[in-house]
């Protein structure tokens, strides 16, 4: 029988293959715009603390520095799913959380300026796993979410029918109980770290180059953060994503705020250390479950608790399934 399929069983060359192997493909770090500045981030050395004071005077006076921003200087809009995170806050919630932003002529000058910023912290109690976070007396991360529980956002599974759990376990020949989990972990697999180049075409129109596989998600997340601004995202070559380049809204926000302050394009390009420590990726899960099963392999009942850990915050926090 002749193969009449358009694609099945046939070679399908990648449309971008020639550009990749010849070096013409444009990655984020290849983007260079006229008068572009380099942005850097001062990050917290503490897991949980209030910022008592920030002195940026020496950093701002350094030749080649065009802007130094703290939580007092940037928009106080919140974003994420659900909307809960600020770009910069007077509280830091993890080691590596952003404290201040710098834009300078070169990366070397920006790094030097970051070192000149003086911060006084008030250390707060920290919590390191999801079970502890749910216990009474644990540190409150976001005032709008008591007991550190994010409310139900939407129902993703609309046609699930819950049966009689106790009857199912009674019919089981074996009941297996245990815990399965995986933790929050950094994903260093993409050789290219996160980054963005952003500029404002006018006070109401932001343009951002992003190495991102989901420009639509970036557009969605940008709505509450940039409010009425028109946002245009341009995808550069994404390269390997491995599940980490769905959205890069945090560096987009950093570059956008620095660009607004300087009226020039700004590039934020994470180091590999920042990629490990400060990039929002996969959430951790811990499932405490009981499974009832018959000798013929029929599953009669499943019950348990599913805890999804966002850590101190996530661009896309979990949506409860049921």
Secondary structure, 3 states (H helix, E strand, C coil): CCCCCCCCCCCCCCCCHHHHHHCCCCCHHHCCCCCCEEEEEEECCCCCEEEEEEECHHHHHCCCEEEEECCCCCCCCEECECCCEECCCCEECCCCCEEEEEEECCHHHHHHHHHHCEEEEEECCCCCCHHHHCCCCCCCCCCCCHHHCCCCCCCCCCCCCCCCHHHHHHHCCEEEEEEEEECCCCCCCCCCCCEEEEEEEECCEEEEEECCCCHHHHHHHHHHHHCCCEEEEEECCCCCCCCCCCCCHHHHHHHHHHHHHHCCCEEEECCHHHHHHHCCCCCEEEEEEEEEECCCCCEEEEEEEEEEECCCCCCECCCCCC
